[in-house]
Amino acid sequence: MAYAQVPLRNVVDHETASKILYDVVIVGSGVAGAIIANELSRNGFSVLILEAGPGHDFTIPGHEKNLYRFYSAVAKDSNAPYPATPNARMPRDFETKKLVNGAPDTSNSYFVQNGPFPLESTYAKVVGGTTMHWQGSTPRMLPDDFMTESNYGQGRDWPIGYDEIEPYYQMAEREMGVSGDVESQKDLGLRFAGQYVYPMQELPLSYLDKQVSEGLHGAQVSLDGEIYSMSVRTIPQARNGVPNPKYDEGKGYQPVGAVNTHQTSLGERCQGNNNCVPICPVQAKYDARKTLAKALGNNALEKNISSGKRIDLLYQTVASKVWIDPATDRVSRISYKAYGALQSSEHKSGEVRGRIFVIAANAVETPRLMLASGLPSTSGLMGCNLMDHPYLLAWGLMPKPAGTFRGTQSTGGIEELRSGSFRRNQAAFRVDIHNDGWGWATGSPYSDLLDLVDNQNKFSKDLRSGLVDRLSRQLLLAFMVELPAIKSNRVTVDSRYCDALGNERPAITFDLPDYVKAGLAYSRQISRTIFQRLGVEDCTHYDPYGEVGFGYFTFAGQGYLFRGGNHFAGTHLMGHSRNDSVVNSWQRSWDHENLYLVGAGSMCSIGTANTTLTLAALSFRSAEQILKDLTSTSGT
Amino acid sequence: MNLSRICTLVDLKYYLACALQLEHATIPPYLTAMYSLIPGTNTEVARILRVVAVEEMLHLALVANLLNAVGGEPNLLSKDFIPDYPAYLPDGESEFQVSIEAFSPRALDTFLRIEQPSRKHSLVEGEAAKDRPYYTNLRALLKVDPNVPRLAFDTIGDFYEAIREGFKYLYLTMGPALFKGDPARQLTPEYYYSGGGKLLPVVDLRSAFDAIQLISDQGEGYEGHIFGHEGELAHYYRFKQIQYGKYYMKEHCQQGHNDDHPPTGPELDVDFNSVYPIKPNAKLRDYPEGSELRAAAVDFAMSYNEFLGLINKAFNGQPALLMESVPQMFRLKEKAQALVRNKIPGMENLHAAPIFKLPK
């Protein structure tokens, strides 16, 4: 396996960068920015990437620092491994609080929460972006998901369809190294061109998955007059497994190992460490630094050396304002604030210039930057249509030990209810079977340990066997429910609420329509059916006064609780004209022809698929268009 | 049997059986050095030891493929397959021994001697073997019958060169019939990846040459260069990095660079004090009868032998079993680390060490 080599001297200083007119300036070093940077620089164009967060240490010891920060953290949230700074804050799920008397939470959490539901979703601000802590699940969206408005009268249609994105899905799956089984995905209505197989074979189902699969065997549910059989299938994921020799017409696939500046070896196959979120100890999971490594390596290309075209990365450099030339409506420059010490707000301001600008800062930060720059777009939709996946969790104890806490966090899921005529009336969902027990719902295994020690006075062998007995029977089903684009769910900024560098913080307004609540309620009903079939002791309880009680709601007389899915999308969605959308299908701004807003924010729907694969596919598609733009204007 | 040159299929199989033993013989010393590192320290050293050990396992699998390709049957379970450490590897003028011992400057020196590149490429034609600075007497290591004539090669590289010549010679006489082994017994690429190299199935002369080339490249480097022709750092130079406390950078290394060119990359942290002082070449008799320590040492040795047993099955017609050996290696590591944390009663400050071979 090749390791992902990053050149030793991979950064430029601010003074040098500010003197260069780059072909492309990219804001954000996450997966979208990294893909576009690599595509453009390998084709001979100069690129500057601005990354707000720290994390420029591309060595394995650097990765291990993050790993040990995670091991020693008391609150092991998704951002626990990564260095925090008030200058480029990351939302932390533990900051989320219930709103008091419905009044916005403007306290010191990063998000200003307008409610009615405060959203606990997070993202990372480090080199590599949120792929540093993502789970790595890479299902494709269903063809149906691209036209929910036409088909079901819900949400918004995309201006392009599944078949237009399909070739780019393949590119994204190659880039991220996806393990999966095409045949079982075809059952869901997904189309794959030619004899396509995923780069790597599916990761095997865990023992727990198999227990669930056996118990489910033949289970059917009837919904809106249609019968759905439920079964367990593997989840496609960007995680190193066994390369498929049939990939690429029999050429096979070379997995990409750990990121480093010099040759060592780490970056193995997934070995089931069970803390994919927030950090894979062996870098079996894809993160965007693997693509950044390639991008930065383009500095060594003969054509780039001879033409003097460079790709540069400025980290700890927060883009603070996008400037528009009033004469041309083109972006002329971006201002930044660059900081040194993480805990000091001392910083230097400056500007960078490019022919084309790409903002790939994620679906909250991209509209935040645009709105803070006074650019709400002609349609006024900048920041609107905020989507995320609300999750309903259901948990119980398997009748006998099922090997929970072995394997990667999720290997199997139930996907038959991702689409159907019922979507006219209630939201669709897919189910992940969690190999990490009740962790998400209750804080297992730490909460079990505390209970056994503090409340049951267990120690030594009793403690060990007590833990094994409790943990190995845990089953948690996570129902990912679709949320259509709704204009009133949105990201805004408010000059009263700024961070340490004086940048406006994002304010989130978020509610769930009955359509989604019905889907969440139905999920709970299905969980009961599944538990009954499996002989699972249902331990689910939704506490309106608990730590995560802010997600509590009632529907048709029953109480439920939803959790945030960390899948922000929709905030600069694509469409047919400057009046109905923010960007076109290439993710180019309708208002500013040299500006691309790239990422899940461009998506008109997210169906029941984690957003990263689709946004990576869209990034490849945009890169093609940007290349055309640059070629047609080169010399001007 | 003429052992200076491979003339028959029987000779070739014999050489390949020796190669299997040779490739395995380095694994216990590398693993033991790795296990002796106090967890959380020397992480960079651990990675280097690990990648070399893993690549030795790749070589083992490649040799199994070579042997299976010509209709042989790999056997990792014969009674002398695991050497009795310390194993002496005379180097001409003075002798050095390969021990299973804690990571130390001395152990590092041994590792460098094991992986020492062949000087063949710089030798003047006809130069006497005894003038070469290092050469390996495989007979001592491999328990070759002392009654048969001394093998006519002096380094591991030369040994593989003889195997290569053997394949070439036999192919000239036998043609494709040489590769009469069942292709289903071949281990294929999906079963391995790590630092570098590929688990190549051997089905013809070309793939046999490729497999041999990969083994010599990864060990001593391609024609003695720092980076092999696939761009991979040779084992000898991986270890050299530990001595220098610095990493080699490929972009700073050119053809013909060798020992005279120290590494130019980032610092590599080495802490010889953060190592458990385990007993070198520990034997079962070192652990008191009836003690938990002894039981743990026996448990490790049995697990190691089960591990070899599983690999042996994988090498003999059940390649898919190779996958199952992966969790076994994790368990071996856990068991070894549990051992090395404990002092041996009555041995001052010596800690327990894994043993790989139980007394008969």
Contacts between the chains, C-beta under 8 A, distances in Angstrom:
chain1	res1	chain2	res2	distance
A	1	B	193	4.2
A	1	B	194	6.4
A	1	B	195	7.6
A	1	B	196	7.6
A	2	B	196	8.0
A	3	B	195	7.8
A	8	B	249	6.9
A	8	B	265	7.0
A	8	B	266	7.1
A	59	B	266	6.9
A	60	B	43	7.9
A	60	B	44	7.6
A	60	B	47	6.9
A	61	B	43	6.9
A	61	B	44	6.7
A	61	B	269	7.7
A	64	B	43	6.1
A	68	B	40	7.9
A	201	B	190	7.4
A	242	B	190	4.5
A	242	B	191	7.9
A	243	B	189	6.8
A	243	B	190	5.8
A	243	B	193	7.5
A	244	B	190	7.9
A	245	B	188	7.4
A	245	B	189	7.0
A	245	B	190	6.6
A	252	B	189	7.0
A	255	B	193	6.2
A	257	B	194	8.0
A	261	B	265	7.4
A	261	B	266	6.3
A	262	B	247	4.1
A	262	B	248	7.2
A	262	B	249	6.0
A	262	B	265	4.7
A	262	B	266	6.2
A	263	B	195	7.9
A	263	B	232	7.3
A	263	B	233	4.9
A	263	B	247	7.4
A	263	B	248	7.3
A	263	B	250	6.8
A	264	B	44	7.2
A	264	B	47	5.0
A	264	B	48	6.7
A	264	B	51	6.8
A	264	B	195	7.8
A	264	B	247	7.6
A	265	B	47	6.4
A	265	B	50	7.2
A	265	B	51	3.9
A	265	B	54	7.4
A	265	B	194	5.7
A	265	B	195	3.4
A	265	B	196	7.6
A	266	B	47	6.0
A	268	B	194	6.8
A	269	B	193	7.5
A	269	B	326	8.0
A	271	B	326	7.4
A	271	B	330	7.3
A	300	B	251	7.6
